[in-house]
Amino acid sequence: MFVLVSGRQVASTAAERMVAIDNQIERLEGKIARGERFTEPAEDPAGQLRASALARLDARLLAEQRGIDRAAGRLASAETAVADAGRVLIRARELALLARNGTTSPSDRAVIATEVRGLKEQLLGLANARDEAGRFLFAGARDGLPAYAADAEGRVSFAGFGAGSGAEAAGLEGLSPPSGPALFGTDEDGAFAVLDRLLAALAEPDEELRHESLDAAVAGLVSGHDRLMTGQALIGTAMARLESETERVAAERLEVARGFARVKGLDLAAAISELEALRLTLNAAQEIFQRVHGRSLFDRLG
């Protein structure tokens, strides 16, 4: 039995083949541009499942890193504020020792008191330091409001409570800045109360009582500074742990990237060779088509 095939059918078949080759070239060029072995799930269902699992893992690690970065930023801001607060107390101690000198006059002590009041305001600002998001660093869980507030008489008291936020989003506990009382002491014997007592001592007219009060203020300022330095050391320890966690996340993300390369990675040299072969095949097919049928493929398709 003879099957008659018209020239039109032959041309149509050849044209379809060339279009198919052209589509293959386009898909392969896309894979080379992206460096991926497959772009559609149907090309490798098992590989796509593995790639999806790796993508979810990478998203989780990225979320962890964002939590670590936020916590590290809060700790860095806290470290700066605590260091500055330590310098405030050092200066207050220097002023107390200066006032303890028997040669200071009432006017000298008045000038010293003015500076001490300025130091107290500066310390209050540091105790109410904020992070980049505007949250109060030392207010504990109540970080939407100032950690410390002054009443009508100027007495400063802690207004926060509990522990602040750290890197809980990354599954890490206990990496928040210390709360105010751990750094500045309690309302009764904290740094602000010591500065108030220093101001009272500077105004004391009785020399013996003044010297006793100044000595007590110096001791309180030394204790307050030590407390701040202990807090600064704790902050440094927490920052070191976050740095270690950052390295862990980076290492795990590197493994995820390597996993992606194994699952979806493209053999670039083989892909380029295949692309060149397809282009040669398409060029040859187009030349044959034009010689046999007298018109270009694009003329016929048009």
SEPAMAR-411772 format. One record per residue (C-alpha): residue number from 1; x negated, y negated, z. Coordinates in steps of 0.02 Angstrom, whole numbers. Layout:
REM residues N
> NUM_X_Y_Z
...
//
This chain:
REM residues 302
> 1_0_0_0
> 2_-71_-169_-52
> 3_-51_-322_57
> 4_-57_-485_-38
> 5_-140_-625_59
> 6_-120_-799_-12
> 7_-257_-929_-16
> 8_-152_-1035_99
> 9_-149_-896_231
> 10_-337_-875_219
> 11_-363_-1062_239
> 12_-245_-1067_387
> 13_-335_-924_473
> 14_-504_-1006_444
> 15_-440_-1171_508
> 16_-371_-1092_667
> 17_-538_-1007_697
> 18_-631_-1171_679
> 19_-511_-1259_796
> 20_-537_-1118_922
> 21_-726_-1138_909
> 22_-710_-1325_929
> 23_-607_-1299_1086
> 24_-740_-1180_1153
> 25_-871_-1313_1122
> 26_-768_-1444_1214
> 27_-742_-1331_1366
> 28_-926_-1284_1372
> 29_-979_-1466_1360
> 30_-867_-1503_1509
> 31_-945_-1361_1609
> 32_-1120_-1423_1569
> 33_-1073_-1602_1619
> 34_-1005_-1540_1786
> 35_-1133_-1403_1810
> 36_-993_-1278_1845
> 37_-975_-1103_1779
> 38_-786_-1113_1774
> 39_-659_-1253_1781
> 40_-495_-1158_1781
> 41_-445_-1032_1918
> 42_-393_-906_1786
> 43_-572_-898_1722
> 44_-630_-820_1887
> 45_-491_-795_2016
> 46_-607_-718_2147
> 47_-734_-856_2123
> 48_-598_-987_2138
> 49_-541_-913_2304
> 50_-718_-917_2370
> 51_-743_-1095_2307
> 52_-580_-1151_2392
> 53_-638_-1075_2557
> 54_-804_-1166_2541
> 55_-714_-1330_2503
> 56_-608_-1311_2660
> 57_-764_-1275_2763
> 58_-851_-1427_2692
> 59_-700_-1538_2729
> 60_-702_-1477_2910
> 61_-888_-1511_2926
> 62_-865_-1683_2851
> 63_-728_-1721_2978
> 64_-844_-1662_3117
> 65_-980_-1778_3055
> 66_-861_-1926_3052
> 67_-817_-1888_3234
> 68_-1001_-1876_3278
> 69_-1038_-2040_3190
> 70_-899_-2130_3284
> 71_-961_-2062_3451
> 72_-1142_-2106_3409
> 73_-1089_-2283_3364
> 74_-1000_-2303_3531
> 75_-1150_-2237_3626
> 76_-1270_-2350_3532
> 77_-1163_-2502_3574
> 78_-1152_-2444_3755
> 79_-1341_-2421_3765
> 80_-1369_-2599_3705
> 81_-1242_-2671_3828
> 82_-1315_-2573_3974
> 83_-1492_-2627_3932
> 84_-1436_-2809_3925
> 85_-1343_-2789_4090
> 86_-1503_-2722_4168
> 87_-1594_-2879_4114
> 88_-1457_-2985_4192
> 89_-1481_-2901_4360
> 90_-1670_-2917_4347
> 91_-1651_-3105_4321
> 92_-1528_-3116_4466
> 93_-1654_-3028_4577
> 94_-1789_-3150_4524
> 95_-1675_-3294_4570
> 96_-1633_-3216_4738
> 97_-1818_-3197_4778
> 98_-1848_-3376_4723
> 99_-1709_-3437_4839
> 100_-1785_-3333_4979
> 101_-1939_-3442_4970
> 102_-1936_-3561_5117
> 103_-1984_-3710_5009
> 104_-1821_-3714_4908
> 105_-1707_-3860_4946
> 106_-1516_-3863_4947
> 107_-1520_-3944_4775
> 108_-1637_-3807_4712
> 109_-1517_-3675_4777
> 110_-1372_-3764_4693
> 111_-1464_-3754_4526
> 112_-1500_-3569_4559
> 113_-1316_-3540_4601
> 114_-1265_-3618_4435
> 115_-1375_-3494_4343
> 116_-1311_-3348_4447
> 117_-1132_-3394_4401
> 118_-1185_-3393_4219
> 119_-1264_-3222_4243
> 120_-1103_-3159_4321
> 121_-1005_-3217_4168
> 122_-1133_-3137_4055
> 123_-1122_-2974_4152
> 124_-932_-2978_4139
> 125_-945_-2996_3951
> 126_-1063_-2847_3942
> 127_-952_-2742_4054
> 128_-811_-2780_3931
> 129_-915_-2738_3777
> 130_-822_-2661_3630
> 131_-864_-2536_3495
> 132_-847_-2569_3308
> 133_-663_-2525_3315
> 134_-632_-2653_3452
> 135_-609_-2527_3592
> 136_-682_-2568_3762
> 137_-831_-2457_3793
> 138_-825_-2443_3982
> 139_-637_-2442_4015
> 140_-625_-2252_4009
> 141_-463_-2187_3937
> 142_-386_-2361_3947
> 143_-497_-2429_3809
> 144_-366_-2541_3730
> 145_-383_-2666_3873
> 146_-535_-2746_3957
> 147_-628_-2635_4078
> 148_-650_-2776_4204
> 149_-543_-2925_4251
> 150_-571_-3074_4367
> 151_-436_-3136_4485
> 152_-397_-3316_4532
> 153_-539_-3318_4660
> 154_-663_-3249_4533
> 155_-673_-3076_4608
> 156_-704_-2948_4471
> 157_-625_-2776_4479
> 158_-618_-2622_4369
> 159_-456_-2609_4269
> 160_-484_-2446_4175
> 161_-469_-2264_4222
> 162_-525_-2090_4170
> 163_-653_-2044_4039
> 164_-668_-2127_3869
> 165_-669_-2047_3699
> 166_-826_-1968_3630
> 167_-849_-1834_3499
> 168_-697_-1729_3542
> 169_-646_-1735_3359
> 170_-804_-1636_3323
> 171_-768_-1511_3462
> 172_-895_-1590_3581
> 173_-850_-1639_3758
> 174_-929_-1760_3881
> 175_-1015_-1873_3754
> 176_-923_-2035_3790
> 177_-1003_-2189_3868
> 178_-999_-2185_4059
> 179_-850_-2277_4133
> 180_-874_-2444_4218
> 181_-893_-2385_4399
> 182_-1032_-2265_4350
> 183_-1129_-2411_4279
> 184_-1077_-2566_4376
> 185_-1026_-2486_4540
> 186_-862_-2495_4633
> 187_-770_-2656_4664
> 188_-831_-2665_4845
> 189_-1016_-2632_4821
> 190_-1041_-2650_4634
> 191_-1146_-2774_4538
> 192_-1010_-2907_4534
> 193_-985_-2899_4722
> 194_-1174_-2914_4747
> 195_-1179_-3069_4638
> 196_-1035_-3143_4738
> 197_-1133_-3110_4898
> 198_-1286_-3189_4820
> 199_-1184_-3346_4781
> 200_-1120_-3349_4959
> 201_-1298_-3331_5025
> 202_-1357_-3476_4918
> 203_-1224_-3585_4998
> 204_-1263_-3529_5176
> 205_-1334_-3676_5276
> 206_-1408_-3568_5414
> 207_-1583_-3518_5359
> 208_-1591_-3356_5458
> 209_-1420_-3297_5398
> 210_-1463_-3353_5222
> 211_-1624_-3253_5220
> 212_-1535_-3098_5285
> 213_-1400_-3116_5153
> 214_-1528_-3146_5015
> 215_-1625_-2991_5068
> 216_-1465_-2889_5061
> 217_-1425_-2961_4890
> 218_-1598_-2915_4826
> 219_-1575_-2737_4888
> 220_-1403_-2729_4807
> 221_-1470_-2794_4642
> 222_-1610_-2664_4643
> 223_-1481_-2528_4676
> 224_-1369_-2595_4539
> 225_-1511_-2598_4415
> 226_-1559_-2419_4459
> 227_-1379_-2366_4430
> 228_-1380_-2448_4258
> 229_-1543_-2363_4212
> 230_-1472_-2194_4264
> 231_-1322_-2228_4153
> 232_-1437_-2278_4010
> 233_-1530_-2113_4029
> 234_-1365_-2018_4019
> 235_-1319_-2114_3863
> 236_-1487_-2071_3786
> 237_-1461_-1886_3825
> 238_-1289_-1891_3743
> 239_-1360_-1978_3589
> 240_-1496_-1845_3575
> 241_-1363_-1710_3577
> 242_-1264_-1798_3442
> 243_-1422_-1811_3337
> 244_-1444_-1623_3357
> 245_-1263_-1595_3305
> 246_-1290_-1705_3153
> 247_-1435_-1595_3101
> 248_-1327_-1440_3127
> 249_-1186_-1509_3019
> 250_-1310_-1561_2884
> 251_-1385_-1386_2882
> 252_-1213_-1305_2870
> 253_-1160_-1422_2730
> 254_-1320_-1377_2638
> 255_-1273_-1193_2651
> 256_-1099_-1235_2586
> 257_-1177_-1326_2438
> 258_-1285_-1175_2402
> 259_-1131_-1066_2413
> 260_-1044_-1176_2285
> 261_-1196_-1160_2172
> 262_-1189_-971_2185
> 263_-1002_-962_2154
> 264_-978_-1099_2024
> 265_-1155_-1139_1973
> 266_-1192_-1138_1788
> 267_-1345_-1060_1705
> 268_-1387_-1220_1613
> 269_-1513_-1146_1492
> 270_-1394_-1006_1440
> 271_-1249_-1129_1425
> 272_-1349_-1246_1312
> 273_-1402_-1100_1203
> 274_-1221_-1044_1189
> 275_-1169_-1222_1146
> 276_-1297_-1235_1008
> 277_-1243_-1067_937
> 278_-1061_-1122_936
> 279_-1105_-1285_850
> 280_-1205_-1192_717
> 281_-1060_-1071_692
> 282_-936_-1215_675
> 283_-1046_-1309_552
> 284_-1069_-1153_446
> 285_-882_-1116_449
> 286_-842_-1295_396
> 287_-964_-1287_251
> 288_-893_-1122_190
> 289_-716_-1187_208
> 290_-755_-1341_104
> 291_-843_-1240_-34
> 292_-703_-1112_-44
> 293_-553_-1225_-26
> 294_-623_-1387_-97
> 295_-566_-1499_47
> 296_-624_-1528_223
> 297_-535_-1455_372
> 298_-489_-1630_428
> 299_-407_-1667_259
> 300_-299_-1512_276
> 301_-255_-1545_457
> 302_-207_-1722_411
//
